[in-house]
């Protein structure tokens, strides 16, 4: 059937690639046994600043765009939770030694085998005149399923949330606005299957680079790493909602790094501090299977006070001492 997908119908609603690495520009036909789509050969000179004319035996972004056809074939609806993971390719034959960048190419993917665990296809890439350029046989991808909520969050994290918002009337009549988020209902298999792939994906979507470095270096039991990450998700999203609803400021989760303050309590930092005339107080509490975070405005300060990009001193110069072993509990409280 004709689908006529382009623009956001492809990225980020179905395909996972950043702006510089996007090569699929259109999908025209979708059927039970395949998909027809178009690729513009990416310009490699834009991608490697230190090598303006890089030489590749096989340009990886072009080969990756071929495999995107399996993702398109499994995504007749947006954010349906089905994400194929490339597993192996039996052969790739190049019929042309040089494929110039910027040319609009035609790709045809046809399914050759399917099972509950994987799908296998052959893919042919042709030039505008129909001459074959590349043929891939036995391109296999494992079938991975996540909840549509997580799928949507990973692909459009700036517009979606991983946690649920707690209703404000739950806190009664408070003198200041309260924003609270709860992280619950995620099956443990989500974070352990596929060698912890989705746990790492969520870490890269949620955390700033320094936080990510700390999390990757964390020597703790897997359950504790999951608990820590979901605690950060709840805290960041409580702050995100408070900033949006009460200060009309939109920030993404990596823009709100959370570090222990001088008192040992978790505190949000980031560029939002230059736009909001108040500090924010933050609390994180957790018990097995349930994590809650709440954010409220704290002391008023002059707009622009503090550089939001600054990391507290103890985390800039002594990061290696933090978040090793069991020290993670210092900034979070346990629920009874």
C-alpha positions as CSV (number, residue, x, y, z in Angstrom):
1,X,0.0,0.0,0.0
2,X,1.3,3.6,-0.6
3,X,2.5,5.3,2.6
4,X,4.3,8.5,1.4
5,X,6.4,8.9,4.5
6,X,8.9,11.7,4.7
7,X,10.2,14.3,7.2
8,X,9.0,13.6,10.8
9,X,7.1,10.5,9.6
10,X,10.6,9.0,9.3
11,X,12.8,10.8,11.9
12,X,12.3,10.6,14.8
13,X,8.9,9.0,14.7
14,X,10.1,5.7,13.2
15,X,13.9,5.8,12.7
16,X,16.6,6.5,15.3
17,X,19.3,8.8,13.9
18,X,20.6,12.3,14.7
19,X,20.3,15.1,12.1
20,X,23.8,14.6,10.7
21,X,23.4,10.8,10.1
22,X,19.9,10.7,8.6
23,X,19.9,9.2,5.1
24,X,16.4,7.8,4.4
25,X,14.3,10.6,2.8
26,X,11.1,8.8,1.7
27,X,9.2,5.6,2.0
28,X,6.7,5.0,-0.8
29,X,5.3,1.5,-0.6
30,X,4.7,-0.8,2.4
31,X,3.5,-4.4,2.1
32,X,3.4,-7.7,4.0
33,X,6.7,-8.8,2.3
34,X,8.7,-5.6,2.1
35,X,9.1,-1.8,1.7
36,X,10.3,0.6,-1.0
37,X,12.2,3.6,0.2
38,X,14.7,6.3,-0.9
39,X,18.1,7.2,0.4
40,X,20.3,10.2,-0.2
41,X,23.9,9.2,0.0
42,X,25.3,11.2,3.0
43,X,28.3,13.5,2.4
44,X,31.1,12.1,4.5
45,X,33.0,15.4,4.5
46,X,30.4,16.8,6.9
47,X,30.9,14.1,9.6
48,X,34.6,14.0,10.4
49,X,36.1,17.5,10.9
50,X,39.7,16.1,11.1
51,X,39.3,14.3,7.8
52,X,37.5,16.5,5.2
53,X,37.9,13.8,2.5
54,X,37.6,10.5,4.4
55,X,38.0,7.3,2.4
56,X,35.8,4.3,3.1
57,X,35.7,0.9,1.6
58,X,32.0,0.9,2.6
59,X,30.5,4.1,3.9
60,X,28.9,3.0,7.2
61,X,26.0,5.5,7.1
62,X,24.9,4.3,3.7
63,X,25.0,0.7,4.8
64,X,23.1,1.6,8.0
65,X,20.4,3.3,5.9
66,X,19.9,0.1,4.0
67,X,19.1,-1.7,7.3
68,X,16.7,1.0,8.3
69,X,14.3,-0.6,5.8
70,X,13.6,-3.4,8.3
71,X,12.7,-0.8,10.9
72,X,10.3,0.9,8.5
73,X,8.7,-2.4,7.6
74,X,8.0,-3.1,11.3
75,X,6.5,0.3,11.9
76,X,3.3,0.8,10.0
77,X,2.1,2.8,13.1
78,X,4.3,5.3,14.9
79,X,5.8,4.3,18.3
80,X,4.3,0.8,18.2
81,X,7.1,-0.6,20.5
82,X,8.7,-2.8,17.8
83,X,12.3,-2.0,17.4
84,X,14.5,-4.4,15.3
85,X,18.1,-4.8,16.4
86,X,20.6,-5.5,13.5
87,X,22.1,-9.0,14.1
88,X,24.0,-10.2,11.1
89,X,24.3,-10.0,7.3
90,X,25.2,-12.9,5.1
91,X,26.7,-10.9,2.3
92,X,26.9,-7.4,0.8
93,X,27.9,-7.0,-2.8
94,X,28.9,-3.6,-4.2
95,X,28.2,-3.3,-7.9
96,X,29.7,0.3,-8.1
97,X,33.1,1.4,-6.8
98,X,32.1,4.9,-6.2
99,X,28.7,6.3,-5.2
100,X,28.7,10.1,-5.2
101,X,27.1,11.8,-2.2
102,X,23.9,13.8,-2.5
103,X,22.3,11.4,-5.1
104,X,18.8,10.2,-4.4
105,X,18.9,6.3,-4.5
106,X,16.2,3.7,-4.6
107,X,16.0,0.9,-2.1
108,X,13.9,-2.2,-2.2
109,X,13.6,-4.5,0.8
110,X,12.0,-7.9,0.5
111,X,11.4,-10.3,3.4
112,X,12.9,-13.7,2.9
113,X,12.3,-15.3,6.3
114,X,10.4,-14.5,9.5
115,X,10.2,-16.0,13.0
116,X,8.9,-14.8,16.3
117,X,12.4,-13.9,17.2
118,X,13.8,-12.3,14.0
119,X,13.2,-11.1,10.5
120,X,15.5,-11.6,7.5
121,X,15.5,-9.7,4.2
122,X,17.3,-9.0,1.0
123,X,17.9,-5.4,0.1
124,X,18.8,-3.9,-3.3
125,X,20.0,-0.3,-3.7
126,X,19.8,1.2,-7.2
127,X,20.7,4.5,-8.9
128,X,17.9,6.8,-10.4
129,X,18.2,4.9,-13.7
130,X,17.6,1.5,-11.9
131,X,21.1,0.2,-12.1
132,X,22.0,-1.9,-9.0
133,X,24.6,-0.4,-6.7
134,X,24.5,-2.6,-3.6
135,X,22.8,-5.9,-2.9
136,X,22.6,-7.2,0.7
137,X,21.5,-10.8,1.3
138,X,20.5,-12.3,4.6
139,X,20.1,-9.0,6.5
140,X,18.8,-10.2,9.8
141,X,17.4,-8.2,12.7
142,X,16.2,-9.4,16.1
143,X,12.7,-8.5,17.1
144,X,12.7,-6.4,20.2
145,X,9.6,-5.0,21.8
146,X,9.3,-2.3,24.4
147,X,6.2,-0.4,25.6
148,X,4.9,2.3,23.3
149,X,5.6,4.8,26.1
150,X,9.3,4.0,26.2
151,X,9.4,3.9,22.5
152,X,7.9,7.3,22.3
153,X,10.2,8.6,25.0
154,X,13.4,7.4,23.4
155,X,12.5,8.8,20.0
156,X,10.9,12.1,21.2
157,X,12.3,12.6,24.7
158,X,12.0,16.4,24.6
159,X,8.2,16.1,24.3
160,X,7.5,13.1,26.4
161,X,8.1,11.7,29.9
162,X,9.2,8.4,31.3
163,X,7.4,8.9,34.6
164,X,3.8,9.6,35.6
165,X,2.8,13.0,37.1
166,X,1.2,12.9,40.5
167,X,-1.9,15.1,40.8
168,X,-1.3,18.4,42.6
169,X,-4.4,18.0,44.8
170,X,-2.7,15.0,46.4
171,X,-0.6,17.5,48.4
172,X,-3.5,19.6,49.6
173,X,-3.3,23.4,49.9
174,X,0.4,24.2,49.7
175,X,1.8,27.7,49.8
176,X,4.0,26.9,46.8
177,X,3.5,24.8,43.7
178,X,4.6,21.1,44.0
179,X,5.6,19.0,41.0
180,X,5.9,15.3,41.7
181,X,6.7,12.3,39.5
182,X,6.4,8.5,40.1
183,X,8.4,5.8,38.3
184,X,6.8,2.4,38.6
185,X,5.5,-0.5,36.6
186,X,8.6,-1.3,34.6
187,X,9.3,-5.0,34.4
188,X,12.8,-6.0,35.5
189,X,13.3,-7.8,32.2
190,X,13.3,-4.5,30.4
191,X,16.6,-3.6,32.0
192,X,18.2,-7.1,31.8
193,X,17.3,-8.4,28.4
194,X,19.6,-7.9,25.5
195,X,22.5,-7.4,27.8
196,X,21.0,-4.4,29.4
197,X,20.6,-2.5,26.1
198,X,17.5,-0.5,27.1
199,X,19.0,0.5,30.5
200,X,21.9,2.0,28.6
201,X,19.7,3.7,26.1
202,X,17.6,5.3,28.8
203,X,20.8,6.5,30.6
204,X,22.0,8.2,27.4
205,X,18.7,9.8,26.8
206,X,18.2,11.0,30.4
207,X,21.7,12.0,31.7
208,X,24.0,14.8,30.9
209,X,27.6,13.7,29.8
210,X,29.1,14.1,33.3
211,X,26.2,12.2,34.9
212,X,26.5,9.5,32.3
213,X,30.2,9.2,33.1
214,X,29.4,8.7,36.7
215,X,26.6,6.2,36.0
216,X,28.8,4.1,33.6
217,X,31.6,4.0,36.3
218,X,29.2,3.0,39.0
219,X,30.3,-0.3,40.7
220,X,27.0,-1.5,42.1
221,X,24.6,-4.3,41.8
222,X,22.4,-4.1,38.6
223,X,19.3,-3.5,40.7
224,X,20.9,-0.5,42.3
225,X,22.0,0.9,39.0
226,X,18.4,0.7,37.8
227,X,17.1,2.3,41.0
228,X,19.5,5.1,40.7
229,X,18.6,5.8,37.1
230,X,14.9,5.7,37.7
231,X,15.4,8.0,40.7
232,X,17.1,10.5,38.4
233,X,14.4,10.1,35.8
234,X,11.7,11.0,38.4
235,X,13.7,13.9,39.8
236,X,14.5,15.4,36.4
237,X,10.9,15.1,35.2
238,X,9.5,16.6,38.4
239,X,11.8,19.6,37.7
240,X,10.9,19.6,34.0
241,X,7.2,19.8,34.7
242,X,7.6,22.5,37.4
243,X,9.7,24.6,35.0
244,X,7.2,24.2,32.2
245,X,4.0,24.6,34.2
246,X,4.9,27.4,36.5
247,X,7.8,29.3,34.8
248,X,7.0,28.5,31.1
249,X,10.5,27.2,30.6
250,X,11.1,24.1,28.5
251,X,14.2,22.0,29.2
252,X,15.2,18.4,28.4
253,X,16.3,15.9,31.0
254,X,20.1,16.2,30.2
255,X,19.7,20.0,30.7
256,X,18.9,19.3,34.4
257,X,21.9,17.5,36.0
258,X,21.4,16.5,39.6
259,X,24.2,16.5,42.1
260,X,24.5,16.3,45.8
261,X,24.6,19.8,47.3
262,X,26.9,20.9,50.1
263,X,24.4,19.5,52.6
264,X,24.3,16.1,50.8
265,X,20.8,16.5,49.4
266,X,20.1,16.1,45.7
267,X,19.8,19.4,43.9
268,X,19.1,20.3,40.3
269,X,21.5,22.5,38.3
270,X,21.6,23.6,34.7
271,X,20.9,26.4,32.3
272,X,17.4,26.8,33.7
273,X,19.0,28.7,36.6
274,X,19.6,31.7,34.4
275,X,15.9,31.9,33.5
276,X,14.1,31.2,36.7
277,X,14.2,33.6,39.7
278,X,14.1,30.9,42.4
279,X,16.1,27.9,43.4
280,X,14.4,24.5,43.4
281,X,14.2,22.1,46.3
282,X,14.2,18.4,45.4
283,X,13.4,15.2,47.2
284,X,13.8,11.6,46.0
285,X,12.4,8.6,47.8
286,X,12.3,5.0,46.8
287,X,11.3,1.5,47.8
288,X,11.4,-1.6,45.7
289,X,9.4,-1.1,42.5
290,X,8.3,2.4,43.4
291,X,10.3,5.7,43.1
292,X,8.9,9.2,43.8
293,X,10.5,12.6,43.4
294,X,9.1,16.0,44.2
295,X,10.3,19.5,43.3
296,X,9.2,22.8,44.8
297,X,10.4,26.4,44.5
298,X,12.9,27.4,47.2
299,X,14.6,30.6,48.1
300,X,14.2,33.5,45.7
301,X,17.3,34.8,44.0
302,X,18.2,37.4,41.4
303,X,17.5,36.2,37.8
304,X,20.8,35.1,36.3
305,X,22.5,34.4,39.5
306,X,24.7,31.3,39.3
307,X,26.0,29.8,36.1
308,X,23.6,27.0,35.2
309,X,26.4,25.1,33.5
310,X,28.5,24.9,36.7
311,X,28.9,21.6,38.4
312,X,29.3,21.7,42.2
313,X,32.9,21.7,43.2
314,X,32.9,18.3,44.8
315,X,31.7,16.7,41.6
316,X,34.0,18.6,39.3
317,X,37.2,17.7,41.1
318,X,36.4,14.6,43.1
319,X,33.9,12.8,40.9
320,X,35.8,9.5,41.1
321,X,35.2,9.4,44.8
322,X,31.4,9.7,44.4
323,X,28.9,7.1,43.3
324,X,31.2,4.1,43.9
325,X,30.0,1.1,45.8
326,X,27.2,2.0,48.2
327,X,27.7,5.8,48.4
328,X,24.8,6.4,46.1
329,X,22.3,6.3,49.0
330,X,23.7,9.6,50.5
331,X,21.5,11.8,48.4
332,X,18.2,9.8,48.5
333,X,15.9,8.8,51.2
334,X,14.2,5.4,51.7
335,X,10.4,5.1,51.9
336,X,9.0,3.1,54.7
